[in-house]
Amino acid sequence: MARAPILVIDDDPNLREVVRVALELQHFEVIEAGDGRAGLTAFEAHAPQAVVLDLMMPELDGFEVCRRLRAKSRVPIVFLSSRDDELDRVLGLELGGDDYVTKPFSPRELVARVKAVLRRAEPLAAPPATPTAQVLTRGPLTLDLDAWRATWGGQEVTLTVMEFQLLAALLRAPTRAFSRDELIERAYDGVVVSDRTVDSHIRRVRQKFAAVGGAVVETVHGVGYRLGLP
């Protein structure tokens, strides 16, 4: 039985074949696109459950494709890049990417990363069957875990999967200060990420809530972060 379709956007046909074979061996359906513009068209046509996105491409690069996807979708995005540049990594995550893999890479590792972002996104595709909604609330902040919806004073704030998971981890223990390692353990489903990745996602959460008048995360110097509400 085929799993959720995965869209692979990369201008290198040989790399796309490697990724396609690796994903198909795990019974994923794979849709391919050779540039950013074709990738956006394929996304509209196939509604994939995750996107594997190259950064350096003709027509539209991966950063711009990510911007356009995030304007209308929370689909998990795994970036591929031939450059292990921290600025690229941070920018990709701040634009809403969920993971970042550097070329050359192990196909097995890439498949594991795709599975991980899909697990984190499961509430988007298949809300739990429990009859009682799971809602976390503190002050004007509300997270509906079933609907995957964040609001501040009734105004909806669109978060990526990673951002939502991080905020949920903080909200489950609203008075506790978490180290970055503790947040990685609670919010990233076992995927190894750097402290800078956590910082990038926290920065985006702050920016998004600041746009609606909210301040949800505060820095605890020498420790990490905690929920920034009274």
C-alpha positions in Angstrom: 0.0 0.0 0.0 1.5 3.4 -1.1 2.2 6.0 1.6 1.5 9.7 1.4 2.9 11.3 -1.8 6.2 13.1 -1.4 7.2 16.0 -3.8 10.9 16.1 -4.7 12.0 19.4 -6.3 15.6 19.4 -7.6 17.2 20.3 -10.9 19.6 17.3 -10.8 17.8 14.3 -12.4 20.3 11.9 -11.1 19.8 13.1 -7.5 16.0 13.0 -8.0 16.3 9.3 -9.1 18.3 8.5 -6.0 15.8 10.1 -3.7 12.8 8.6 -5.6 14.2 5.0 -5.4 15.0 5.4 -1.6 11.5 6.7 -0.9 9.7 4.2 -3.1 11.6 1.4 -1.3 9.7 2.6 1.8 6.4 2.5 -0.2 6.1 6.3 -0.7 4.6 7.7 -3.9 7.0 10.2 -5.4 6.3 13.2 -7.6 9.3 14.9 -9.2 9.9 18.5 -10.4 13.0 19.8 -12.1 12.8 23.5 -11.0 11.1 25.7 -8.5 8.3 26.9 -10.8 7.5 23.3 -11.9 7.5 22.3 -8.2 4.9 24.9 -7.3 2.7 23.6 -10.1 3.2 20.0 -9.0 2.3 21.0 -5.4 -1.1 22.4 -6.6 -1.8 19.4 -8.7 -0.9 16.6 -6.2 -1.2 18.1 -2.7 1.8 16.1 -1.3 2.2 15.4 2.4 5.8 16.5 2.4 8.3 18.3 0.2 12.0 17.6 -0.4 13.3 20.9 -1.7 16.7 21.8 -3.2 18.0 25.3 -2.4 20.0 26.2 -5.6 17.7 25.8 -8.7 16.9 27.7 -11.9 13.6 29.7 -12.3 12.9 29.9 -8.5 15.4 28.9 -5.8 14.4 26.8 -2.8 14.1 29.9 -0.5 11.5 31.5 -2.8 9.6 28.2 -3.2 9.5 27.8 0.5 8.1 31.4 1.0 5.3 30.7 -1.5 4.4 27.3 0.0 4.4 28.8 3.5 2.0 31.5 2.4 -0.7 28.9 1.9 0.4 25.6 3.5 2.0 24.0 6.6 3.3 21.0 4.6 6.5 19.7 6.1 9.6 20.8 4.1 13.0 19.2 4.1 15.7 21.3 2.5 18.6 19.8 0.4 21.7 21.9 -0.1 25.2 21.4 -1.5 26.4 24.1 0.9 26.8 23.4 4.6 26.5 27.2 5.3 25.1 28.1 8.7 23.5 31.3 7.2 21.7 29.2 4.6 20.6 26.7 7.2 19.3 29.4 9.6 17.5 31.3 6.8 15.9 28.1 5.5 14.5 27.3 8.9 13.4 30.8 9.6 11.4 30.8 6.3 9.5 27.8 7.6 11.6 24.7 6.7 11.3 21.8 9.0 14.7 20.1 8.4 17.9 20.6 6.5 20.0 18.0 4.9 23.4 18.7 3.3 24.6 17.0 0.1 26.1 14.5 -0.3 23.8 12.6 2.0 22.8 9.1 2.9 19.5 8.2 1.2 18.6 6.2 4.3 19.2 9.3 6.5 17.0 11.4 4.1 14.2 8.9 4.3 14.5 8.9 8.1 14.2 12.7 8.1 11.1 12.6 5.8 9.5 10.0 8.1 10.3 12.2 11.1 8.7 15.3 9.7 5.6 13.3 8.6 5.2 11.9 12.2 5.3 15.4 13.6 2.8 16.5 11.0 0.3 13.7 11.6 -2.2 15.8 13.5 -2.5 17.9 10.3 -3.6 15.0 8.2 -5.3 12.7 10.7 -6.5 14.3 14.0 -6.7 11.9 16.9 -10.0 9.9 17.2 -10.5 10.9 20.8 -13.9 12.6 21.3 -12.5 15.3 23.6 -10.4 18.1 22.0 -6.9 18.6 23.5 -6.5 22.4 24.1 -3.7 24.1 25.9 -4.5 27.6 27.2 -2.6 30.2 29.2 -3.7 33.9 29.2 -4.6 34.9 25.6 -2.6 32.0 24.1 -4.4 28.9 23.0 -3.1 25.8 21.2 -5.7 23.4 19.8 -3.7 20.1 19.5 -6.4 18.4 17.5 -7.0 21.1 15.0 -3.3 22.1 15.0 -4.4 25.7 15.5 -2.7 28.5 17.5 -4.4 31.7 18.5 -3.6 34.8 20.5 -6.6 36.6 21.9 -8.7 34.9 19.3 -6.5 35.8 16.3 -5.1 32.8 14.5 -1.3 32.6 14.2 0.0 30.3 11.4 2.9 28.1 12.7 5.0 25.4 11.0 5.0 21.9 12.5 8.3 22.6 14.3 7.2 26.0 15.7 3.9 24.5 16.9 5.7 21.6 18.7 8.2 23.9 20.4 5.4 26.2 21.6 3.4 23.2 22.8 6.4 21.9 24.8 6.7 25.3 26.5 3.0 25.6 27.2 2.7 22.1 28.7 5.0 23.3 31.5 4.4 27.1 31.5 6.5 28.0 34.5 9.5 25.9 33.7 12.7 27.1 32.0 13.9 24.6 29.4 17.4 24.2 28.1 17.8 23.9 24.3 18.6 20.2 24.7 15.4 19.6 26.6 13.4 21.3 23.9 15.1 19.3 21.2 14.1 16.1 23.1 10.5 17.2 23.5 9.8 18.9 20.2 11.9 17.4 17.5 10.9 13.7 17.8 14.5 12.4 18.1 15.9 14.3 15.1 19.3 15.6 15.9 19.3 19.4 15.4 21.6 22.2 16.6 21.1 24.9 19.2 20.9 27.4 16.3 18.0 25.5 14.9 16.1 25.9 18.1 17.0 29.6 18.3 15.8 30.1 14.7 12.4 28.5 15.3 12.0 30.4 18.6 12.8 33.7 16.7 10.1 32.9 14.1 7.5 32.1 16.8 8.3 35.4 18.5 8.0 37.4 15.3 4.7 35.8 14.4 3.1 36.4 17.7 4.5 39.9 17.9 2.6 40.7 14.7 -0.7 40.2 16.6 0.5 41.9 19.8 1.8 38.8 21.6 4.9 37.9 23.5 5.0 34.2 24.1 8.6 33.2 24.7 11.2 34.7 27.0 14.9 34.0 27.2 16.2 32.7 30.5 19.9 33.6 30.4 22.2 30.7 31.1 19.4 28.2 30.7 17.3 28.6 27.6 13.6 29.5 27.2 10.3 29.5 28.9 6.8 30.6 28.2 6.7 34.4 28.4 3.3 34.9 29.8 2.2 35.9 33.3 
